[in-house]
Amino acid sequence: MKKEVLYLAGGCFWCIDSAYVDYDWVEKTASWYIWGTKETANYQDVCSWITDHREAVKIEYYPEIISLDKILDRFFEYINPYDFEGQFADKWFQYTTAIYYQTQDEFNKIEQYIENKDFDKPLATQVVEFDNFYEAEDYHQNYSENHPTRYNMYFKWSWRESYVKNNK
């Protein structure tokens, strides 16, 4: 079976990673910095606006079992696609939303999904070509599983929890 990879920026990578950790037929997730102007990235530089990277999550999945549309459905449940400034309590470029495509076919599928979804306002979520990525530090990986108390406090404090509950 062929595995596909999709990169999604949806604000804090902890929340997007958590959305897929137990999602059926997603093989693996990982937190990344993506699409920046510098040749390296780390949390301190990204948070200091030195690199222009976004926080993103690498999703590995099997399209024969779970469709790209299902992956995107989950993504849009966990983000506010109309917020141009970031996500929930996190405002800055690193927390803005984007879907990164790697092939023209993938781009076409993402665009078709968005068109069929019939959003009622202009989307802040960009569809952009995949470029420049760096795996985030180990302590960001699987954060919700490794630090459940801290993650749950952040998820609630950031206002994302109530949004997700109302958006499903």
MODELLER restraints for C-alpha pairs under 7 A, 6 or more apart:
rsr = mdl.restraints
at = mdl.atoms
rsr.add(forms.Gaussian(group=physical.xy_distance, feature=features.Distance(at['CA:2:A'], at['CA:62:A']), mean=6.26, stdev=0.5))
rsr.add(forms.Gaussian(group=physical.xy_distance, feature=features.Distance(at['CA:3:A'], at['CA:60:A']), mean=6.56, stdev=0.5))
rsr.add(forms.Gaussian(group=physical.xy_distance, feature=features.Distance(at['CA:3:A'], at['CA:61:A']), mean=5.55, stdev=0.5))
rsr.add(forms.Gaussian(group=physical.xy_distance, feature=features.Distance(at['CA:3:A'], at['CA:62:A']), mean=4.73, stdev=0.5))
rsr.add(forms.Gaussian(group=physical.xy_distance, feature=features.Distance(at['CA:4:A'], at['CA:60:A']), mean=5.72, stdev=0.5))
rsr.add(forms.Gaussian(group=physical.xy_distance, feature=features.Distance(at['CA:4:A'], at['CA:61:A']), mean=5.40, stdev=0.5))
rsr.add(forms.Gaussian(group=physical.xy_distance, feature=features.Distance(at['CA:4:A'], at['CA:62:A']), mean=5.98, stdev=0.5))
rsr.add(forms.Gaussian(group=physical.xy_distance, feature=features.Distance(at['CA:4:A'], at['CA:63:A']), mean=6.71, stdev=0.5))
rsr.add(forms.Gaussian(group=physical.xy_distance, feature=features.Distance(at['CA:5:A'], at['CA:58:A']), mean=6.71, stdev=0.5))
rsr.add(forms.Gaussian(group=physical.xy_distance, feature=features.Distance(at['CA:5:A'], at['CA:59:A']), mean=5.51, stdev=0.5))
rsr.add(forms.Gaussian(group=physical.xy_distance, feature=features.Distance(at['CA:5:A'], at['CA:60:A']), mean=4.57, stdev=0.5))
rsr.add(forms.Gaussian(group=physical.xy_distance, feature=features.Distance(at['CA:5:A'], at['CA:61:A']), mean=6.42, stdev=0.5))
rsr.add(forms.Gaussian(group=physical.xy_distance, feature=features.Distance(at['CA:6:A'], at['CA:58:A']), mean=5.85, stdev=0.5))
rsr.add(forms.Gaussian(group=physical.xy_distance, feature=features.Distance(at['CA:6:A'], at['CA:59:A']), mean=5.17, stdev=0.5))
rsr.add(forms.Gaussian(group=physical.xy_distance, feature=features.Distance(at['CA:6:A'], at['CA:60:A']), mean=6.66, stdev=0.5))
rsr.add(forms.Gaussian(group=physical.xy_distance, feature=features.Distance(at['CA:6:A'], at['CA:100:A']), mean=6.86, stdev=0.5))
rsr.add(forms.Gaussian(group=physical.xy_distance, feature=features.Distance(at['CA:7:A'], at['CA:56:A']), mean=6.44, stdev=0.5))
rsr.add(forms.Gaussian(group=physical.xy_distance, feature=features.Distance(at['CA:7:A'], at['CA:57:A']), mean=5.55, stdev=0.5))
rsr.add(forms.Gaussian(group=physical.xy_distance, feature=features.Distance(at['CA:7:A'], at['CA:58:A']), mean=4.57, stdev=0.5))
rsr.add(forms.Gaussian(group=physical.xy_distance, feature=features.Distance(at['CA:7:A'], at['CA:59:A']), mean=6.14, stdev=0.5))
rsr.add(forms.Gaussian(group=physical.xy_distance, feature=features.Distance(at['CA:7:A'], at['CA:99:A']), mean=6.30, stdev=0.5))
rsr.add(forms.Gaussian(group=physical.xy_distance, feature=features.Distance(at['CA:7:A'], at['CA:100:A']), mean=5.37, stdev=0.5))
rsr.add(forms.Gaussian(group=physical.xy_distance, feature=features.Distance(at['CA:8:A'], at['CA:56:A']), mean=5.28, stdev=0.5))
rsr.add(forms.Gaussian(group=physical.xy_distance, feature=features.Distance(at['CA:8:A'], at['CA:57:A']), mean=5.31, stdev=0.5))
rsr.add(forms.Gaussian(group=physical.xy_distance, feature=features.Distance(at['CA:8:A'], at['CA:58:A']), mean=6.68, stdev=0.5))
rsr.add(forms.Gaussian(group=physical.xy_distance, feature=features.Distance(at['CA:8:A'], at['CA:98:A']), mean=6.03, stdev=0.5))
rsr.add(forms.Gaussian(group=physical.xy_distance, feature=features.Distance(at['CA:8:A'], at['CA:99:A']), mean=4.88, stdev=0.5))
rsr.add(forms.Gaussian(group=physical.xy_distance, feature=features.Distance(at['CA:8:A'], at['CA:100:A']), mean=6.32, stdev=0.5))
rsr.add(forms.Gaussian(group=physical.xy_distance, feature=features.Distance(at['CA:9:A'], at['CA:54:A']), mean=6.53, stdev=0.5))
rsr.add(forms.Gaussian(group=physical.xy_distance, feature=features.Distance(at['CA:9:A'], at['CA:55:A']), mean=5.84, stdev=0.5))
rsr.add(forms.Gaussian(group=physical.xy_distance, feature=features.Distance(at['CA:9:A'], at['CA:56:A']), mean=4.03, stdev=0.5))
rsr.add(forms.Gaussian(group=physical.xy_distance, feature=features.Distance(at['CA:9:A'], at['CA:57:A']), mean=6.36, stdev=0.5))
rsr.add(forms.Gaussian(group=physical.xy_distance, feature=features.Distance(at['CA:9:A'], at['CA:96:A']), mean=6.92, stdev=0.5))
rsr.add(forms.Gaussian(group=physical.xy_distance, feature=features.Distance(at['CA:9:A'], at['CA:97:A']), mean=4.86, stdev=0.5))
rsr.add(forms.Gaussian(group=physical.xy_distance, feature=features.Distance(at['CA:9:A'], at['CA:98:A']), mean=4.94, stdev=0.5))
rsr.add(forms.Gaussian(group=physical.xy_distance, feature=features.Distance(at['CA:9:A'], at['CA:99:A']), mean=6.35, stdev=0.5))
rsr.add(forms.Gaussian(group=physical.xy_distance, feature=features.Distance(at['CA:10:A'], at['CA:16:A']), mean=6.21, stdev=0.5))
rsr.add(forms.Gaussian(group=physical.xy_distance, feature=features.Distance(at['CA:10:A'], at['CA:56:A']), mean=6.64, stdev=0.5))
rsr.add(forms.Gaussian(group=physical.xy_distance, feature=features.Distance(at['CA:10:A'], at['CA:79:A']), mean=5.96, stdev=0.5))
rsr.add(forms.Gaussian(group=physical.xy_distance, feature=features.Distance(at['CA:10:A'], at['CA:95:A']), mean=6.59, stdev=0.5))
rsr.add(forms.Gaussian(group=physical.xy_distance, feature=features.Distance(at['CA:10:A'], at['CA:96:A']), mean=6.45, stdev=0.5))
rsr.add(forms.Gaussian(group=physical.xy_distance, feature=features.Distance(at['CA:10:A'], at['CA:97:A']), mean=4.59, stdev=0.5))
rsr.add(forms.Gaussian(group=physical.xy_distance, feature=features.Distance(at['CA:10:A'], at['CA:98:A']), mean=6.75, stdev=0.5))
rsr.add(forms.Gaussian(group=physical.xy_distance, feature=features.Distance(at['CA:11:A'], at['CA:55:A']), mean=6.51, stdev=0.5))
rsr.add(forms.Gaussian(group=physical.xy_distance, feature=features.Distance(at['CA:11:A'], at['CA:86:A']), mean=6.18, stdev=0.5))
rsr.add(forms.Gaussian(group=physical.xy_distance, feature=features.Distance(at['CA:11:A'], at['CA:87:A']), mean=5.10, stdev=0.5))
rsr.add(forms.Gaussian(group=physical.xy_distance, feature=features.Distance(at['CA:11:A'], at['CA:95:A']), mean=3.77, stdev=0.5))
rsr.add(forms.Gaussian(group=physical.xy_distance, feature=features.Distance(at['CA:11:A'], at['CA:96:A']), mean=5.63, stdev=0.5))
rsr.add(forms.Gaussian(group=physical.xy_distance, feature=features.Distance(at['CA:11:A'], at['CA:97:A']), mean=6.21, stdev=0.5))
rsr.add(forms.Gaussian(group=physical.xy_distance, feature=features.Distance(at['CA:12:A'], at['CA:55:A']), mean=6.20, stdev=0.5))
rsr.add(forms.Gaussian(group=physical.xy_distance, feature=features.Distance(at['CA:12:A'], at['CA:95:A']), mean=5.98, stdev=0.5))
rsr.add(forms.Gaussian(group=physical.xy_distance, feature=features.Distance(at['CA:13:A'], at['CA:31:A']), mean=5.96, stdev=0.5))
rsr.add(forms.Gaussian(group=physical.xy_distance, feature=features.Distance(at['CA:13:A'], at['CA:55:A']), mean=5.48, stdev=0.5))
rsr.add(forms.Gaussian(group=physical.xy_distance, feature=features.Distance(at['CA:13:A'], at['CA:56:A']), mean=5.42, stdev=0.5))
rsr.add(forms.Gaussian(group=physical.xy_distance, feature=features.Distance(at['CA:13:A'], at['CA:57:A']), mean=5.97, stdev=0.5))
rsr.add(forms.Gaussian(group=physical.xy_distance, feature=features.Distance(at['CA:14:A'], at['CA:143:A']), mean=5.91, stdev=0.5))
rsr.add(forms.Gaussian(group=physical.xy_distance, feature=features.Distance(at['CA:14:A'], at['CA:144:A']), mean=6.61, stdev=0.5))
rsr.add(forms.Gaussian(group=physical.xy_distance, feature=features.Distance(at['CA:16:A'], at['CA:57:A']), mean=6.61, stdev=0.5))
rsr.add(forms.Gaussian(group=physical.xy_distance, feature=features.Distance(at['CA:17:A'], at['CA:29:A']), mean=6.26, stdev=0.5))
rsr.add(forms.Gaussian(group=physical.xy_distance, feature=features.Distance(at['CA:17:A'], at['CA:30:A']), mean=6.90, stdev=0.5))
rsr.add(forms.Gaussian(group=physical.xy_distance, feature=features.Distance(at['CA:17:A'], at['CA:31:A']), mean=6.92, stdev=0.5))
rsr.add(forms.Gaussian(group=physical.xy_distance, feature=features.Distance(at['CA:17:A'], at['CA:57:A']), mean=6.04, stdev=0.5))
rsr.add(forms.Gaussian(group=physical.xy_distance, feature=features.Distance(at['CA:17:A'], at['CA:142:A']), mean=6.89, stdev=0.5))
rsr.add(forms.Gaussian(group=physical.xy_distance, feature=features.Distance(at['CA:18:A'], at['CA:144:A']), mean=5.92, stdev=0.5))
rsr.add(forms.Gaussian(group=physical.xy_distance, feature=features.Distance(at['CA:20:A'], at['CA:26:A']), mean=6.75, stdev=0.5))
rsr.add(forms.Gaussian(group=physical.xy_distance, feature=features.Distance(at['CA:21:A'], at['CA:29:A']), mean=6.78, stdev=0.5))
rsr.add(forms.Gaussian(group=physical.xy_distance, feature=features.Distance(at['CA:25:A'], at['CA:61:A']), mean=6.28, stdev=0.5))
rsr.add(forms.Gaussian(group=physical.xy_distance, feature=features.Distance(at['CA:25:A'], at['CA:62:A']), mean=6.75, stdev=0.5))
rsr.add(forms.Gaussian(group=physical.xy_distance, feature=features.Distance(at['CA:25:A'], at['CA:65:A']), mean=6.69, stdev=0.5))
rsr.add(forms.Gaussian(group=physical.xy_distance, feature=features.Distance(at['CA:25:A'], at['CA:66:A']), mean=6.22, stdev=0.5))
rsr.add(forms.Gaussian(group=physical.xy_distance, feature=features.Distance(at['CA:26:A'], at['CA:60:A']), mean=6.00, stdev=0.5))
rsr.add(forms.Gaussian(group=physical.xy_distance, feature=features.Distance(at['CA:26:A'], at['CA:61:A']), mean=4.56, stdev=0.5))
rsr.add(forms.Gaussian(group=physical.xy_distance, feature=features.Distance(at['CA:27:A'], at['CA:60:A']), mean=5.37, stdev=0.5))
rsr.add(forms.Gaussian(group=physical.xy_distance, feature=features.Distance(at['CA:27:A'], at['CA:61:A']), mean=5.23, stdev=0.5))
rsr.add(forms.Gaussian(group=physical.xy_distance, feature=features.Distance(at['CA:28:A'], at['CA:59:A']), mean=6.15, stdev=0.5))
rsr.add(forms.Gaussian(group=physical.xy_distance, feature=features.Distance(at['CA:28:A'], at['CA:60:A']), mean=5.17, stdev=0.5))
rsr.add(forms.Gaussian(group=physical.xy_distance, feature=features.Distance(at['CA:29:A'], at['CA:57:A']), mean=6.57, stdev=0.5))
rsr.add(forms.Gaussian(group=physical.xy_distance, feature=features.Distance(at['CA:29:A'], at['CA:58:A']), mean=5.42, stdev=0.5))
rsr.add(forms.Gaussian(group=physical.xy_distance, feature=features.Distance(at['CA:29:A'], at['CA:59:A']), mean=4.81, stdev=0.5))
rsr.add(forms.Gaussian(group=physical.xy_distance, feature=features.Distance(at['CA:29:A'], at['CA:60:A']), mean=6.29, stdev=0.5))
rsr.add(forms.Gaussian(group=physical.xy_distance, feature=features.Distance(at['CA:30:A'], at['CA:57:A']), mean=5.53, stdev=0.5))
rsr.add(forms.Gaussian(group=physical.xy_distance, feature=features.Distance(at['CA:30:A'], at['CA:58:A']), mean=5.14, stdev=0.5))
rsr.add(forms.Gaussian(group=physical.xy_distance, feature=features.Distance(at['CA:30:A'], at['CA:141:A']), mean=6.00, stdev=0.5))
rsr.add(forms.Gaussian(group=physical.xy_distance, feature=features.Distance(at['CA:31:A'], at['CA:56:A']), mean=5.93, stdev=0.5))
rsr.add(forms.Gaussian(group=physical.xy_distance, feature=features.Distance(at['CA:31:A'], at['CA:57:A']), mean=4.58, stdev=0.5))
rsr.add(forms.Gaussian(group=physical.xy_distance, feature=features.Distance(at['CA:31:A'], at['CA:58:A']), mean=6.34, stdev=0.5))
rsr.add(forms.Gaussian(group=physical.xy_distance, feature=features.Distance(at['CA:31:A'], at['CA:135:A']), mean=6.23, stdev=0.5))
rsr.add(forms.Gaussian(group=physical.xy_distance, feature=features.Distance(at['CA:31:A'], at['CA:136:A']), mean=5.52, stdev=0.5))
rsr.add(forms.Gaussian(group=physical.xy_distance, feature=features.Distance(at['CA:31:A'], at['CA:140:A']), mean=6.59, stdev=0.5))
rsr.add(forms.Gaussian(group=physical.xy_distance, feature=features.Distance(at['CA:31:A'], at['CA:141:A']), mean=5.77, stdev=0.5))
rsr.add(forms.Gaussian(group=physical.xy_distance, feature=features.Distance(at['CA:32:A'], at['CA:55:A']), mean=6.03, stdev=0.5))
rsr.add(forms.Gaussian(group=physical.xy_distance, feature=features.Distance(at['CA:32:A'], at['CA:56:A']), mean=5.12, stdev=0.5))
rsr.add(forms.Gaussian(group=physical.xy_distance, feature=features.Distance(at['CA:32:A'], at['CA:57:A']), mean=5.67, stdev=0.5))
rsr.add(forms.Gaussian(group=physical.xy_distance, feature=features.Distance(at['CA:32:A'], at['CA:58:A']), mean=6.86, stdev=0.5))
rsr.add(forms.Gaussian(group=physical.xy_distance, feature=features.Distance(at['CA:32:A'], at['CA:133:A']), mean=6.56, stdev=0.5))
rsr.add(forms.Gaussian(group=physical.xy_distance, feature=features.Distance(at['CA:32:A'], at['CA:134:A']), mean=5.50, stdev=0.5))
rsr.add(forms.Gaussian(group=physical.xy_distance, feature=features.Distance(at['CA:32:A'], at['CA:135:A']), mean=4.29, stdev=0.5))
rsr.add(forms.Gaussian(group=physical.xy_distance, feature=features.Distance(at['CA:32:A'], at['CA:136:A']), mean=4.73, stdev=0.5))
rsr.add(forms.Gaussian(group=physical.xy_distance, feature=features.Distance(at['CA:33:A'], at['CA:41:A']), mean=6.58, stdev=0.5))
rsr.add(forms.Gaussian(group=physical.xy_distance, feature=features.Distance(at['CA:33:A'], at['CA:53:A']), mean=5.71, stdev=0.5))
rsr.add(forms.Gaussian(group=physical.xy_distance, feature=features.Distance(at['CA:33:A'], at['CA:54:A']), mean=5.59, stdev=0.5))
rsr.add(forms.Gaussian(group=physical.xy_distance, feature=features.Distance(at['CA:33:A'], at['CA:55:A']), mean=4.90, stdev=0.5))
rsr.add(forms.Gaussian(group=physical.xy_distance, feature=features.Distance(at['CA:33:A'], at['CA:56:A']), mean=5.85, stdev=0.5))
rsr.add(forms.Gaussian(group=physical.xy_distance, feature=features.Distance(at['CA:33:A'], at['CA:133:A']), mean=5.52, stdev=0.5))
rsr.add(forms.Gaussian(group=physical.xy_distance, feature=features.Distance(at['CA:33:A'], at['CA:134:A']), mean=5.12, stdev=0.5))
rsr.add(forms.Gaussian(group=physical.xy_distance, feature=features.Distance(at['CA:33:A'], at['CA:135:A']), mean=6.20, stdev=0.5))
rsr.add(forms.Gaussian(group=physical.xy_distance, feature=features.Distance(at['CA:33:A'], at['CA:136:A']), mean=6.14, stdev=0.5))
rsr.add(forms.Gaussian(group=physical.xy_distance, feature=features.Distance(at['CA:34:A'], at['CA:53:A']), mean=5.20, stdev=0.5))
rsr.add(forms.Gaussian(group=physical.xy_distance, feature=features.Distance(at['CA:34:A'], at['CA:54:A']), mean=5.33, stdev=0.5))
rsr.add(forms.Gaussian(group=physical.xy_distance, feature=features.Distance(at['CA:34:A'], at['CA:55:A']), mean=6.50, stdev=0.5))
rsr.add(forms.Gaussian(group=physical.xy_distance, feature=features.Distance(at['CA:34:A'], at['CA:56:A']), mean=6.37, stdev=0.5))
rsr.add(forms.Gaussian(group=physical.xy_distance, feature=features.Distance(at['CA:34:A'], at['CA:131:A']), mean=6.98, stdev=0.5))
rsr.add(forms.Gaussian(group=physical.xy_distance, feature=features.Distance(at['CA:34:A'], at['CA:132:A']), mean=5.66, stdev=0.5))
rsr.add(forms.Gaussian(group=physical.xy_distance, feature=features.Distance(at['CA:34:A'], at['CA:133:A']), mean=4.24, stdev=0.5))
rsr.add(forms.Gaussian(group=physical.xy_distance, feature=features.Distance(at['CA:34:A'], at['CA:134:A']), mean=6.43, stdev=0.5))
rsr.add(forms.Gaussian(group=physical.xy_distance, feature=features.Distance(at['CA:35:A'], at['CA:53:A']), mean=5.31, stdev=0.5))
rsr.add(forms.Gaussian(group=physical.xy_distance, feature=features.Distance(at['CA:35:A'], at['CA:54:A']), mean=6.59, stdev=0.5))
rsr.add(forms.Gaussian(group=physical.xy_distance, feature=features.Distance(at['CA:35:A'], at['CA:131:A']), mean=5.39, stdev=0.5))
rsr.add(forms.Gaussian(group=physical.xy_distance, feature=features.Distance(at['CA:35:A'], at['CA:132:A']), mean=4.97, stdev=0.5))
rsr.add(forms.Gaussian(group=physical.xy_distance, feature=features.Distance(at['CA:35:A'], at['CA:133:A']), mean=6.22, stdev=0.5))
rsr.add(forms.Gaussian(group=physical.xy_distance, feature=features.Distance(at['CA:36:A'], at['CA:51:A']), mean=5.49, stdev=0.5))
rsr.add(forms.Gaussian(group=physical.xy_distance, feature=features.Distance(at['CA:36:A'], at['CA:52:A']), mean=4.54, stdev=0.5))
rsr.add(forms.Gaussian(group=physical.xy_distance, feature=features.Distance(at['CA:36:A'], at['CA:53:A']), mean=3.85, stdev=0.5))
rsr.add(forms.Gaussian(group=physical.xy_distance, feature=features.Distance(at['CA:36:A'], at['CA:132:A']), mean=6.43, stdev=0.5))
rsr.add(forms.Gaussian(group=physical.xy_distance, feature=features.Distance(at['CA:37:A'], at['CA:51:A']), mean=5.56, stdev=0.5))
rsr.add(forms.Gaussian(group=physical.xy_distance, feature=features.Distance(at['CA:37:A'], at['CA:52:A']), mean=5.78, stdev=0.5))
rsr.add(forms.Gaussian(group=physical.xy_distance, feature=features.Distance(at['CA:38:A'], at['CA:51:A']), mean=5.13, stdev=0.5))
rsr.add(forms.Gaussian(group=physical.xy_distance, feature=features.Distance(at['CA:41:A'], at['CA:51:A']), mean=6.65, stdev=0.5))
rsr.add(forms.Gaussian(group=physical.xy_distance, feature=features.Distance(at['CA:41:A'], at['CA:134:A']), mean=6.36, stdev=0.5))
rsr.add(forms.Gaussian(group=physical.xy_distance, feature=features.Distance(at['CA:42:A'], at['CA:136:A']), mean=6.67, stdev=0.5))
rsr.add(forms.Gaussian(group=physical.xy_distance, feature=features.Distance(at['CA:45:A'], at['CA:51:A']), mean=6.22, stdev=0.5))
rsr.add(forms.Gaussian(group=physical.xy_distance, feature=features.Distance(at['CA:46:A'], at['CA:52:A']), mean=6.66, stdev=0.5))
rsr.add(forms.Gaussian(group=physical.xy_distance, feature=features.Distance(at['CA:46:A'], at['CA:53:A']), mean=6.13, stdev=0.5))
rsr.add(forms.Gaussian(group=physical.xy_distance, feature=features.Distance(at['CA:46:A'], at['CA:94:A']), mean=6.97, stdev=0.5))
rsr.add(forms.Gaussian(group=physical.xy_distance, feature=features.Distance(at['CA:52:A'], at['CA:94:A']), mean=6.84, stdev=0.5))
rsr.add(forms.Gaussian(group=physical.xy_distance, feature=features.Distance(at['CA:53:A'], at['CA:94:A']), mean=5.74, stdev=0.5))
rsr.add(forms.Gaussian(group=physical.xy_distance, feature=features.Distance(at['CA:54:A'], at['CA:93:A']), mean=6.66, stdev=0.5))
rsr.add(forms.Gaussian(group=physical.xy_distance, feature=features.Distance(at['CA:54:A'], at['CA:94:A']), mean=3.89, stdev=0.5))
rsr.add(forms.Gaussian(group=physical.xy_distance, feature=features.Distance(at['CA:54:A'], at['CA:95:A']), mean=6.11, stdev=0.5))
rsr.add(forms.Gaussian(group=physical.xy_distance, feature=features.Distance(at['CA:54:A'], at['CA:96:A']), mean=6.96, stdev=0.5))
rsr.add(forms.Gaussian(group=physical.xy_distance, feature=features.Distance(at['CA:55:A'], at['CA:94:A']), mean=5.64, stdev=0.5))
rsr.add(forms.Gaussian(group=physical.xy_distance, feature=features.Distance(at['CA:55:A'], at['CA:95:A']), mean=6.32, stdev=0.5))
rsr.add(forms.Gaussian(group=physical.xy_distance, feature=features.Distance(at['CA:69:A'], at['CA:113:A']), mean=6.57, stdev=0.5))
rsr.add(forms.Gaussian(group=physical.xy_distance, feature=features.Distance(at['CA:77:A'], at['CA:164:A']), mean=5.94, stdev=0.5))
rsr.add(forms.Gaussian(group=physical.xy_distance, feature=features.Distance(at['CA:77:A'], at['CA:167:A']), mean=5.67, stdev=0.5))
rsr.add(forms.Gaussian(group=physical.xy_distance, feature=features.Distance(at['CA:77:A'], at['CA:168:A']), mean=6.10, stdev=0.5))
rsr.add(forms.Gaussian(group=physical.xy_distance, feature=features.Distance(at['CA:78:A'], at['CA:164:A']), mean=5.52, stdev=0.5))
rsr.add(forms.Gaussian(group=physical.xy_distance, feature=features.Distance(at['CA:79:A'], at['CA:87:A']), mean=6.89, stdev=0.5))
rsr.add(forms.Gaussian(group=physical.xy_distance, feature=features.Distance(at['CA:80:A'], at['CA:87:A']), mean=6.64, stdev=0.5))
rsr.add(forms.Gaussian(group=physical.xy_distance, feature=features.Distance(at['CA:81:A'], at['CA:123:A']), mean=5.64, stdev=0.5))
rsr.add(forms.Gaussian(group=physical.xy_distance, feature=features.Distance(at['CA:81:A'], at['CA:124:A']), mean=5.55, stdev=0.5))
rsr.add(forms.Gaussian(group=physical.xy_distance, feature=features.Distance(at['CA:81:A'], at['CA:125:A']), mean=5.34, stdev=0.5))
rsr.add(forms.Gaussian(group=physical.xy_distance, feature=features.Distance(at['CA:82:A'], at['CA:122:A']), mean=6.62, stdev=0.5))
rsr.add(forms.Gaussian(group=physical.xy_distance, feature=features.Distance(at['CA:82:A'], at['CA:123:A']), mean=5.00, stdev=0.5))
rsr.add(forms.Gaussian(group=physical.xy_distance, feature=features.Distance(at['CA:82:A'], at['CA:124:A']), mean=4.86, stdev=0.5))
rsr.add(forms.Gaussian(group=physical.xy_distance, feature=features.Distance(at['CA:83:A'], at['CA:124:A']), mean=5.70, stdev=0.5))
rsr.add(forms.Gaussian(group=physical.xy_distance, feature=features.Distance(at['CA:84:A'], at['CA:96:A']), mean=6.58, stdev=0.5))
rsr.add(forms.Gaussian(group=physical.xy_distance, feature=features.Distance(at['CA:84:A'], at['CA:124:A']), mean=4.90, stdev=0.5))
rsr.add(forms.Gaussian(group=physical.xy_distance, feature=features.Distance(at['CA:85:A'], at['CA:91:A']), mean=5.39, stdev=0.5))
rsr.add(forms.Gaussian(group=physical.xy_distance, feature=features.Distance(at['CA:85:A'], at['CA:92:A']), mean=5.93, stdev=0.5))
rsr.add(forms.Gaussian(group=physical.xy_distance, feature=features.Distance(at['CA:85:A'], at['CA:93:A']), mean=6.78, stdev=0.5))
rsr.add(forms.Gaussian(group=physical.xy_distance, feature=features.Distance(at['CA:85:A'], at['CA:96:A']), mean=6.23, stdev=0.5))
rsr.add(forms.Gaussian(group=physical.xy_distance, feature=features.Distance(at['CA:86:A'], at['CA:92:A']), mean=5.54, stdev=0.5))
rsr.add(forms.Gaussian(group=physical.xy_distance, feature=features.Distance(at['CA:86:A'], at['CA:93:A']), mean=6.38, stdev=0.5))
rsr.add(forms.Gaussian(group=physical.xy_distance, feature=features.Distance(at['CA:86:A'], at['CA:95:A']), mean=4.54, stdev=0.5))
rsr.add(forms.Gaussian(group=physical.xy_distance, feature=features.Distance(at['CA:86:A'], at['CA:96:A']), mean=4.16, stdev=0.5))
rsr.add(forms.Gaussian(group=physical.xy_distance, feature=features.Distance(at['CA:87:A'], at['CA:95:A']), mean=5.92, stdev=0.5))
rsr.add(forms.Gaussian(group=physical.xy_distance, feature=features.Distance(at['CA:87:A'], at['CA:96:A']), mean=6.43, stdev=0.5))
rsr.add(forms.Gaussian(group=physical.xy_distance, feature=features.Distance(at['CA:88:A'], at['CA:158:A']), mean=5.88, stdev=0.5))
rsr.add(forms.Gaussian(group=physical.xy_distance, feature=features.Distance(at['CA:88:A'], at['CA:159:A']), mean=5.88, stdev=0.5))
rsr.add(forms.Gaussian(group=physical.xy_distance, feature=features.Distance(at['CA:88:A'], at['CA:160:A']), mean=6.11, stdev=0.5))
rsr.add(forms.Gaussian(group=physical.xy_distance, feature=features.Distance(at['CA:89:A'], at['CA:158:A']), mean=4.76, stdev=0.5))
rsr.add(forms.Gaussian(group=physical.xy_distance, feature=features.Distance(at['CA:89:A'], at['CA:159:A']), mean=6.64, stdev=0.5))
rsr.add(forms.Gaussian(group=physical.xy_distance, feature=features.Distance(at['CA:97:A'], at['CA:124:A']), mean=6.95, stdev=0.5))
rsr.add(forms.Gaussian(group=physical.xy_distance, feature=features.Distance(at['CA:97:A'], at['CA:125:A']), mean=4.76, stdev=0.5))
rsr.add(forms.Gaussian(group=physical.xy_distance, feature=features.Distance(at['CA:97:A'], at['CA:126:A']), mean=6.52, stdev=0.5))
rsr.add(forms.Gaussian(group=physical.xy_distance, feature=features.Distance(at['CA:98:A'], at['CA:125:A']), mean=4.88, stdev=0.5))
rsr.add(forms.Gaussian(group=physical.xy_distance, feature=features.Distance(at['CA:98:A'], at['CA:126:A']), mean=4.46, stdev=0.5))
rsr.add(forms.Gaussian(group=physical.xy_distance, feature=features.Distance(at['CA:98:A'], at['CA:127:A']), mean=5.67, stdev=0.5))
rsr.add(forms.Gaussian(group=physical.xy_distance, feature=features.Distance(at['CA:98:A'], at['CA:128:A']), mean=6.91, stdev=0.5))
rsr.add(forms.Gaussian(group=physical.xy_distance, feature=features.Distance(at['CA:99:A'], at['CA:126:A']), mean=6.20, stdev=0.5))
rsr.add(forms.Gaussian(group=physical.xy_distance, feature=features.Distance(at['CA:99:A'], at['CA:127:A']), mean=4.85, stdev=0.5))
rsr.add(forms.Gaussian(group=physical.xy_distance, feature=features.Distance(at['CA:99:A'], at['CA:128:A']), mean=6.31, stdev=0.5))
rsr.add(forms.Gaussian(group=physical.xy_distance, feature=features.Distance(at['CA:100:A'], at['CA:127:A']), mean=5.92, stdev=0.5))
rsr.add(forms.Gaussian(group=physical.xy_distance, feature=features.Distance(at['CA:100:A'], at['CA:128:A']), mean=5.06, stdev=0.5))
rsr.add(forms.Gaussian(group=physical.xy_distance, feature=features.Distance(at['CA:100:A'], at['CA:129:A']), mean=5.37, stdev=0.5))
rsr.add(forms.Gaussian(group=physical.xy_distance, feature=features.Distance(at['CA:100:A'], at['CA:130:A']), mean=4.90, stdev=0.5))
rsr.add(forms.Gaussian(group=physical.xy_distance, feature=features.Distance(at['CA:101:A'], at['CA:107:A']), mean=5.44, stdev=0.5))
rsr.add(forms.Gaussian(group=physical.xy_distance, feature=features.Distance(at['CA:101:A'], at['CA:128:A']), mean=6.25, stdev=0.5))
rsr.add(forms.Gaussian(group=physical.xy_distance, feature=features.Distance(at['CA:101:A'], at['CA:129:A']), mean=5.11, stdev=0.5))
rsr.add(forms.Gaussian(group=physical.xy_distance, feature=features.Distance(at['CA:101:A'], at['CA:130:A']), mean=5.49, stdev=0.5))
rsr.add(forms.Gaussian(group=physical.xy_distance, feature=features.Distance(at['CA:102:A'], at['CA:129:A']), mean=6.18, stdev=0.5))
rsr.add(forms.Gaussian(group=physical.xy_distance, feature=features.Distance(at['CA:102:A'], at['CA:130:A']), mean=5.50, stdev=0.5))
rsr.add(forms.Gaussian(group=physical.xy_distance, feature=features.Distance(at['CA:143:A'], at['CA:151:A']), mean=6.88, stdev=0.5))
rsr.add(forms.Gaussian(group=physical.xy_distance, feature=features.Distance(at['CA:144:A'], at['CA:151:A']), mean=5.20, stdev=0.5))
rsr.add(forms.Gaussian(group=physical.xy_distance, feature=features.Distance(at['CA:155:A'], at['CA:161:A']), mean=5.59, stdev=0.5))
